[in-house]
Amino acid sequence: MSSSKKEYKKAIVNITVRRMPP
């Protein structure tokens, strides 16, 4: 269940970066 938390955070960061490009 620890890996799930890490993957969840990575997915959120990926979506945020893609939604808010530099």
C-alpha positions in Angstrom: 0.0 0.0 0.0 3.1 2.2 0.2 3.8 2.0 -3.5 0.2 3.1 -4.2 0.8 6.4 -2.4 4.0 7.1 -4.4 2.3 6.3 -7.7 -0.7 8.5 -6.8 1.6 11.5 -6.1 3.5 10.9 -9.3 0.3 10.8 -11.3 -0.9 14.1 -9.8 2.4 15.8 -10.4 2.4 14.6 -14.0 -1.2 15.8 -14.6 -0.4 19.2 -13.0 2.7 19.7 -15.0 0.8 18.8 -18.2 -2.2 21.0 -17.3 0.1 24.0 -16.4 3.0 24.0 -19.0 6.0 26.3 -18.3 
